[in-house]
């Protein structure tokens, strides 16, 4: 059974469609400074990939920076 969202029904049909599409997306929580935000899954994957790349660069710079005896 569907429920009516009264505030949504007052908007033009184009806006209703955009809002409903956004609600259907898969969002992931991310916490920044004790505040939780919901972001699209694709953005969360992008952040994870950037963190992995930074970790790889950090590891590579530690290996390069060490002197062999």
N, CA and C atoms as a LAMMPS dump frame, in Angstrom:
ITEM: TIMESTEP
0
ITEM: NUMBER OF ATOMS
207
ITEM: BOX BOUNDS ff ff ff
-5.0000000000000000e+02 5.0000000000000000e+02
-5.0000000000000000e+02 5.0000000000000000e+02
-5.0000000000000000e+02 5.0000000000000000e+02
ITEM: ATOMS id mol type element x y z
1 1 1 N 0.847 -1.176 0
2 1 2 C 0 0 0
3 1 3 C 0.896 1.245 0
4 2 1 N 0.609 2.216 -0.827
5 2 2 C 1.382 3.447 -0.92
6 2 3 C 0.827 4.489 0.04
7 3 1 N 1.731 5.313 0.554
8 3 2 C 1.316 6.415 1.411
9 3 3 C 1.516 7.718 0.647
10 4 1 N 0.643 8.648 0.852
11 4 2 C 0.761 9.948 0.212
12 4 3 C 1.659 10.849 1.06
13 5 1 N 2.564 11.523 0.399
14 5 2 C 3.385 12.53 1.068
15 5 3 C 2.762 13.873 0.709
16 6 1 N 2.055 14.449 1.654
17 6 2 C 1.258 15.644 1.368
18 6 3 C 2.091 16.803 0.832
19 7 1 N 3.284 17.009 1.406
20 7 2 C 4.132 18.107 0.939
21 7 3 C 4.557 17.886 -0.509
22 8 1 N 4.801 16.634 -0.849
23 8 2 C 5.222 16.298 -2.201
24 8 3 C 4.094 16.519 -3.205
25 9 1 N 2.878 16.237 -2.801
26 9 2 C 1.741 16.357 -3.713
27 9 3 C 1.443 17.799 -4.096
28 10 1 N 1.978 18.745 -3.339
29 10 2 C 1.768 20.165 -3.65
30 10 3 C 2.721 20.681 -4.725
31 11 1 N 3.731 19.899 -5.04
32 11 2 C 4.738 20.322 -6.02
33 11 3 C 4.33 19.923 -7.433
34 12 1 N 4.906 20.594 -8.436
35 12 2 C 4.649 20.186 -9.827
36 12 3 C 5.153 18.758 -10.063
37 13 1 N 4.562 18.071 -11.02
38 13 2 C 4.876 16.664 -11.279
39 13 3 C 6.354 16.455 -11.599
40 14 1 N 6.995 17.426 -12.276
41 14 2 C 8.42 17.292 -12.614
42 14 3 C 9.271 17.245 -11.347
43 15 1 N 8.946 18.104 -10.392
44 15 2 C 9.689 18.126 -9.132
45 15 3 C 9.419 16.862 -8.327
46 16 1 N 8.181 16.406 -8.358
47 16 2 C 7.843 15.168 -7.649
48 16 3 C 8.685 14.007 -8.185
49 17 1 N 8.803 13.925 -9.499
50 17 2 C 9.567 12.84 -10.122
51 17 3 C 11.024 12.892 -9.713
52 18 1 N 11.625 14.078 -9.738
53 18 2 C 13.038 14.213 -9.367
54 18 3 C 13.273 13.831 -7.911
55 19 1 N 12.381 14.245 -7.049
56 19 2 C 12.517 13.93 -5.624
57 19 3 C 12.384 12.427 -5.396
58 20 1 N 11.403 11.808 -6.038
59 20 2 C 11.207 10.372 -5.879
60 20 3 C 12.367 9.57 -6.453
61 21 1 N 12.932 10.016 -7.561
62 21 2 C 14.115 9.352 -8.117
63 21 3 C 15.277 9.427 -7.141
64 22 1 N 15.467 10.587 -6.532
65 22 2 C 16.553 10.758 -5.566
66 22 3 C 16.355 9.853 -4.353
67 23 1 N 15.117 9.677 -3.932
68 23 2 C 14.842 8.822 -2.78
69 23 3 C 15.095 7.348 -3.083
70 24 1 N 15.04 6.979 -4.344
71 24 2 C 15.245 5.587 -4.731
72 24 3 C 16.716 5.214 -4.861
73 25 1 N 17.593 6.19 -4.898
74 25 2 C 19.023 5.915 -5.036
75 25 3 C 19.562 5.274 -3.764
76 26 1 N 20.667 4.564 -3.936
77 26 2 C 21.32 3.913 -2.808
78 26 3 C 22.309 4.889 -2.168
79 27 1 N 21.998 5.335 -0.976
80 27 2 C 22.849 6.284 -0.277
81 27 3 C 23.637 5.595 0.83
82 28 1 N 24.847 6.08 1.065
83 28 2 C 25.726 5.541 2.087
84 28 3 C 25.987 6.626 3.13
85 29 1 N 26.061 6.269 4.395
86 29 2 C 26.373 7.275 5.41
87 29 3 C 27.874 7.554 5.464
88 30 1 N 28.223 8.8 5.694
89 30 2 C 29.607 9.204 5.918
90 30 3 C 29.59 10.206 7.066
91 31 1 N 30.525 10.057 7.985
92 31 2 C 30.567 10.945 9.147
93 31 3 C 31.737 11.914 8.999
94 32 1 N 31.434 13.193 9.114
95 32 2 C 32.445 14.248 9.047
96 32 3 C 32.205 15.17 10.225
97 33 1 N 33.203 15.305 11.077
98 33 2 C 33.104 16.177 12.256
99 33 3 C 31.836 15.894 13.071
100 34 1 N 31.608 14.629 13.385
101 34 2 C 30.474 14.19 14.204
102 34 3 C 29.105 14.428 13.563
103 35 1 N 29.067 14.73 12.268
104 35 2 C 27.805 14.88 11.552
105 35 3 C 27.739 13.801 10.479
106 36 1 N 26.619 13.094 10.411
107 36 2 C 26.45 12.034 9.423
108 36 3 C 25.708 12.588 8.215
109 37 1 N 26.293 12.359 7.044
110 37 2 C 25.691 12.781 5.779
111 37 3 C 25.39 11.527 4.961
112 38 1 N 24.344 11.572 4.152
113 38 2 C 24.052 10.5 3.224
114 38 3 C 24.51 10.921 1.841
115 39 1 N 25.379 10.104 1.25
116 39 2 C 25.927 10.415 -0.067
117 39 3 C 25.655 9.247 -1.008
118 40 1 N 25.589 9.511 -2.316
119 40 2 C 25.377 8.418 -3.271
120 40 3 C 26.493 7.379 -3.187
121 41 1 N 26.149 6.145 -3.466
122 41 2 C 27.115 5.045 -3.396
123 41 3 C 28.328 5.311 -4.288
124 42 1 N 28.103 5.915 -5.464
125 42 2 C 29.211 6.196 -6.385
126 42 3 C 30.218 7.168 -5.772
127 43 1 N 29.731 8.15 -5.032
128 43 2 C 30.613 9.123 -4.386
129 43 3 C 31.394 8.435 -3.271
130 44 1 N 30.748 7.546 -2.541
131 44 2 C 31.424 6.804 -1.485
132 44 3 C 32.537 5.933 -2.069
133 45 1 N 32.273 5.291 -3.211
134 45 2 C 33.297 4.491 -3.88
135 45 3 C 34.466 5.361 -4.341
136 46 1 N 34.166 6.549 -4.848
137 46 2 C 35.206 7.474 -5.263
138 46 3 C 36.1 7.848 -4.082
139 47 1 N 35.498 8.156 -2.941
140 47 2 C 36.257 8.5 -1.738
141 47 3 C 37.128 7.322 -1.314
142 48 1 N 36.557 6.122 -1.308
143 48 2 C 37.336 4.932 -0.936
144 48 3 C 38.53 4.74 -1.854
145 49 1 N 38.336 4.929 -3.165
146 49 2 C 39.44 4.786 -4.125
147 49 3 C 40.514 5.848 -3.908
148 50 1 N 40.102 7.072 -3.61
149 50 2 C 41.08 8.13 -3.346
150 50 3 C 41.886 7.842 -2.086
151 51 1 N 41.241 7.34 -1.053
152 51 2 C 41.944 6.973 0.174
153 51 3 C 42.944 5.857 -0.104
154 52 1 N 42.562 4.867 -0.889
155 52 2 C 43.465 3.771 -1.24
156 52 3 C 44.678 4.293 -2.006
157 53 1 N 44.454 5.229 -2.935
158 53 2 C 45.562 5.807 -3.694
159 53 3 C 46.503 6.595 -2.786
160 54 1 N 45.939 7.346 -1.846
161 54 2 C 46.771 8.089 -0.898
162 54 3 C 47.594 7.145 -0.035
163 55 1 N 46.991 6.051 0.403
164 55 2 C 47.726 5.061 1.198
165 55 3 C 48.856 4.443 0.387
166 56 1 N 48.603 4.154 -0.894
167 56 2 C 49.646 3.611 -1.762
168 56 3 C 50.786 4.604 -1.922
169 57 1 N 50.46 5.885 -2.122
170 57 2 C 51.503 6.911 -2.254
171 57 3 C 52.309 7.037 -0.971
172 58 1 N 51.634 6.971 0.157
173 58 2 C 52.32 7.067 1.446
174 58 3 C 53.269 5.879 1.627
175 59 1 N 52.802 4.681 1.277
176 59 2 C 53.639 3.482 1.386
177 59 3 C 54.829 3.579 0.444
178 60 1 N 54.59 4.013 -0.792
179 60 2 C 55.671 4.156 -1.766
180 60 3 C 56.694 5.184 -1.313
181 61 1 N 56.26 6.284 -0.746
182 61 2 C 57.198 7.316 -0.309
183 61 3 C 58.013 6.838 0.884
184 62 1 N 57.452 6.007 1.729
185 62 2 C 58.205 5.437 2.849
186 62 3 C 59.259 4.471 2.352
187 63 1 N 58.956 3.683 1.329
188 63 2 C 59.912 2.742 0.775
189 63 3 C 61.041 3.498 0.093
190 64 1 N 60.735 4.513 -0.678
191 64 2 C 61.728 5.293 -1.406
192 64 3 C 62.601 6.077 -0.43
193 65 1 N 62.008 6.579 0.63
194 65 2 C 62.743 7.406 1.58
195 65 3 C 63.71 6.649 2.467
196 66 1 N 63.573 5.317 2.578
197 66 2 C 64.454 4.531 3.437
198 66 3 C 65.765 4.249 2.711
199 67 1 N 66.855 4.348 3.453
200 67 2 C 68.168 4.056 2.901
201 67 3 C 68.543 2.618 3.236
202 68 1 N 69.156 1.969 2.262
203 68 2 C 69.641 0.602 2.503
204 68 3 C 71.016 0.682 3.117
205 69 1 N 71.303 -0.25 4.04
206 69 2 C 72.625 -0.262 4.693
207 69 3 C 73.639 -0.981 3.865
